[in-house]
């Protein structure tokens, strides 16, 4: 039975990666994340089916012990915007230093281990379209993207078995507190649902020989393309107003770049991970959201404005 380590396992994608790995029934799974009440609550349901490890990816002793026996590492641990740009030292510690720690352990103890690294399409900066050969150009204050670029180069220079998958805007339940509000409203984006993104990482394990030493843009395809303002209007209409949205509206720059990807079909042809559309995402969200009557009422003016301007 192949062994898989998932870092950042309590994140939106991480939890679903575990779910899909379990459904495959052929992996011994180790999940790594920090020991917090929130993390422990999210991973509690899996405690009898996988190896749950609470710790820091910058803990040398811990990482060395974990990496020794792994066949694959799905490396999702990261500090997401806007906090990655606010707490730049923490973002670098997790993204670059943490990855460097894992790489050192791989090279010393387990050089055949295959790393699947979750990077980001924000590395292309503020452009409408991108492909894998597009220039990487980000603002000096975009610490999240700068760390992703540095970490990609580190992986390319130091590992022999890896693939880098650049994720776009990931659509998820706003209740998870991971929904990205700081995207330009008039951007025409190619997003992906959290479910499709998670399944992609599992499929990447099964096709690692095809992905080795390559970088790919990830995207949900034509079914998940729209103006972000329209996506946001539909999400607010279903979920209602939230503190995260208000906070982003008032205080956070709209600096999470998302685009249309001219080559995202290539990865789907190899991994066949797409199953969702914007319509299916909205329907799933409606089924999961309960209550929040007042939140939806208060969201009506914002929904009206967004639909009028960005439809």
C-alpha positions in Angstrom: 0.0 0.0 0.0 1.4 3.4 -1.1 1.9 6.0 1.6 0.8 9.6 1.2 1.5 12.6 3.4 -0.9 15.6 3.1 0.3 18.9 4.5 -2.2 21.6 5.3 -4.6 18.7 5.7 -7.3 20.8 7.6 -7.7 23.3 4.8 -10.7 23.3 2.4 -8.9 21.3 -0.3 -6.9 19.2 2.2 -10.0 17.7 3.9 -11.5 16.7 0.5 -8.1 15.3 -0.6 -8.3 13.0 2.4 -11.9 12.0 1.5 -10.9 11.1 -2.1 -7.8 9.2 -1.0 -9.9 7.2 1.4 -12.4 6.4 -1.3 -9.6 5.0 -3.5 -8.9 2.4 -0.7 -5.3 1.9 -1.6 -3.3 4.5 0.3 -2.0 4.8 3.8 -2.7 8.4 4.6 -0.8 10.7 7.0 -2.4 14.2 7.6 -0.2 17.0 9.0 -1.5 20.3 10.3 -1.0 22.6 13.3 -2.6 21.7 16.6 -5.4 24.1 17.1 -9.0 23.5 18.3 -10.3 24.4 14.8 -7.9 22.0 13.0 -8.6 19.2 15.4 -12.3 19.6 15.0 -12.1 19.5 11.2 -9.9 16.3 11.2 -11.6 14.5 14.1 -13.9 12.5 11.7 -10.8 10.8 10.1 -8.9 9.9 13.3 -9.6 6.2 13.1 -8.9 5.9 9.3 -5.7 7.8 8.8 -2.6 8.9 10.7 -3.3 12.3 12.3 -0.1 14.3 13.1 -0.3 17.7 14.7 2.8 19.8 14.2 4.8 22.4 12.3 6.4 21.7 8.9 9.4 23.7 10.2 10.0 21.1 12.9 13.1 19.3 11.5 12.7 16.2 13.7 9.1 15.8 12.9 9.4 16.2 9.2 12.4 13.9 8.9 10.4 11.2 10.8 7.4 11.7 8.5 9.1 11.9 5.2 11.3 8.8 5.6 8.4 6.4 4.7 6.3 8.4 2.2 5.8 7.6 -1.4 4.0 10.9 -2.2 3.6 14.3 -0.5 0.7 16.4 -1.4 2.0 19.8 -0.2 -0.9 22.1 0.5 0.3 24.0 3.6 0.3 27.7 2.9 -0.8 31.1 4.3 -3.5 32.5 2.0 -4.2 36.1 1.0 -5.0 38.6 2.4 -3.1 37.4 5.5 -0.1 36.3 3.4 0.4 39.9 2.4 -0.3 41.3 5.9 1.9 38.8 7.8 4.7 38.4 5.3 7.2 36.8 7.7 4.7 34.1 8.6 3.9 33.5 4.9 7.6 33.0 4.1 8.1 30.8 7.1 5.3 28.4 6.0 5.6 28.6 2.2 9.4 28.8 1.5 11.1 27.7 4.8 8.6 24.9 5.4 9.0 23.6 1.8 12.8 23.8 2.2 12.6 21.7 5.3 10.6 19.0 3.5 13.0 19.1 0.6 16.0 18.6 2.8 14.3 15.6 4.5 13.4 14.1 1.1 16.9 14.4 -0.3 18.6 13.0 2.8 16.2 10.2 3.7 13.9 9.4 0.8 15.0 10.8 -2.6 12.4 8.7 -4.5 9.5 10.5 -2.8 7.3 12.4 -5.2 6.1 15.9 -4.2 3.0 17.4 -5.6 3.2 21.1 -4.8 0.1 23.4 -4.8 1.3 26.7 -6.3 -0.9 29.5 -7.5 -1.8 31.2 -10.8 -1.5 34.6 -9.1 2.2 34.4 -10.1 1.1 35.8 -13.5 0.0 39.1 -12.0 -2.7 41.4 -13.3 -3.3 40.0 -16.8 -6.5 38.7 -18.6 -5.1 35.4 -20.0 -2.1 33.2 -19.2 -0.4 30.0 -20.2 2.5 28.1 -18.6 5.0 30.2 -20.6 3.6 33.6 -19.6 5.9 36.0 -17.8 5.8 35.8 -14.0 5.3 39.4 -13.0 4.0 40.4 -9.6 3.9 43.6 -7.5 6.7 44.0 -4.9 4.0 44.0 -2.1 2.4 40.8 -3.4 4.3 38.6 -0.9 2.0 35.6 -1.5 2.9 35.3 -5.2 6.6 36.2 -4.5 6.8 33.3 -2.1 5.1 31.0 -4.5 7.6 31.9 -7.3 10.6 31.4 -4.9 9.3 28.1 -3.7 8.7 26.8 -7.2 12.3 27.6 -8.1 13.5 25.9 -5.0 11.6 22.7 -5.9 12.8 22.7 -9.4 16.5 23.2 -8.3 16.5 20.7 -5.4 14.1 17.8 -6.2 14.2 15.1 -8.8 10.6 13.9 -8.4 7.9 16.6 -8.3 5.2 18.4 -10.2 3.9 21.9 -9.6 0.2 22.6 -10.1 -0.8 26.3 -10.2 -4.3 26.6 -8.7 -6.6 29.4 -9.7 -9.5 30.9 -7.7 -11.0 28.0 -5.7 -14.7 28.1 -5.1 -15.9 26.8 -1.8 -18.5 27.3 1.0 -17.9 30.7 2.5 -18.6 29.1 5.9 -15.1 27.6 5.6 -13.6 31.1 5.9 -11.5 30.3 2.8 -13.7 32.0 0.2 -11.6 34.6 -1.7 -13.3 38.0 -1.6 -10.3 40.1 -2.7 -10.6 39.5 -6.5 -11.2 42.3 -8.9 -15.0 42.4 -9.5 -14.7 43.0 -13.3 -12.2 40.1 -13.8 -13.3 37.4 -16.2 -12.0 34.3 -14.3 -11.6 30.6 -14.8 -12.1 29.1 -11.4 -12.3 25.6 -10.0 -14.4 24.1 -7.2 -12.7 22.7 -4.1 -14.0 19.3 -5.0 -12.5 19.2 -8.4 -9.2 20.7 -7.1 -9.0 17.9 -4.5 -9.8 15.2 -6.9 -7.1 16.6 -9.2 -4.4 16.1 -6.5 -5.5 12.5 -6.0 -5.5 11.8 -9.7 -2.0 13.4 -9.9 -0.7 10.6 -7.7 -2.1 8.0 -10.1 -0.4 9.8 -13.1 2.8 11.0 -11.4 4.9 9.6 -14.2 3.2 11.9 -16.7 3.6 14.9 -14.5 7.2 14.5 -13.4 9.3 17.7 -13.4 6.5 19.7 -15.1 4.4 22.7 -14.2 0.7 23.0 -15.1 -2.0 25.5 -14.9 -5.2 24.2 -13.3 -8.6 25.4 -14.3 -12.2 24.2 -14.2 -12.8 24.8 -17.9 -15.5 26.7 -19.7 -18.2 25.6 -17.2 -16.5 27.6 -14.5 -15.7 30.8 -16.4 -17.5 34.0 -15.6 -17.0 37.6 -14.3 -16.0 37.4 -10.7 -18.6 40.1 -9.8 -21.4 37.7 -11.1 -20.0 34.8 -9.1 -19.8 36.9 -6.0 -23.4 38.1 -6.5 -24.7 34.5 -6.7 -22.7 33.5 -3.6 -24.0 36.5 -1.6 -27.5 35.7 -2.7 -27.3 32.2 -1.4 -25.0 32.6 1.6 -25.8 36.1 2.6 -23.7 38.9 4.0 -20.6 37.9 6.1 -18.0 39.7 8.2 -15.3 38.4 5.8 -17.0 40.1 2.8 -17.5 43.4 4.7 -13.9 43.4 5.9 -12.6 42.7 2.4 -14.8 45.4 1.0 -13.6 48.1 3.4 -10.0 47.2 4.2 -8.5 44.7 1.7 -7.1 45.5 -1.7 -8.5 43.5 -4.5 -5.2 41.9 -5.3 -5.9 38.2 -5.8 -5.3 37.8 -9.5 -7.3 35.3 -11.4 -7.4 34.8 -15.2 -8.4 32.6 -18.1 -5.9 29.9 -18.8 -5.1 29.0 -22.4 -3.6 25.6 -21.5 -5.7 24.4 -18.5 -7.4 21.7 -20.7 -4.1 20.0 -21.1 -4.0 18.9 -17.4 -7.6 17.8 -17.5 -6.9 15.6 -20.5 -4.3 13.8 -18.4 -6.1 13.7 -15.1 -9.8 13.9 -16.0 -10.7 15.7 -12.8 -13.4 18.1 -13.9 -17.0 17.4 -13.0 -18.4 20.6 -11.6 -19.8 23.8 -13.1 -20.9 27.1 -11.7 -24.5 25.9 -11.7 -23.7 22.7 -9.8 -21.6 24.7 -7.3 -24.5 27.1 -6.6 -26.9 24.1 -6.2 -24.5 22.4 -3.8 -24.1 25.6 -1.8 -27.9 26.0 -1.5 -28.2 22.6 -0.1 -25.5 23.2 2.5 -26.5 26.7 3.7 -29.2 26.6 6.4 -30.7 29.5 8.2 -28.9 32.8 7.6 -32.2 34.5 6.7 -31.2 38.0 7.9 -27.8 37.6 6.4 -29.4 37.0 3.0 -31.8 40.0 3.5 -28.9 42.3 4.3 -27.0 41.0 1.2 -29.8 42.1 -1.2 -28.5 45.6 -2.0 -25.0 44.2 -2.6 -26.4 41.5 -4.9 -28.5 44.0 -6.8 -25.4 46.3 -7.3 -23.1 43.5 -8.4 -25.6 42.0 -10.9 -26.4 45.4 -12.4 -22.7 46.2 -12.9 -21.1 42.9 -13.7 -23.6 40.7 -15.3 
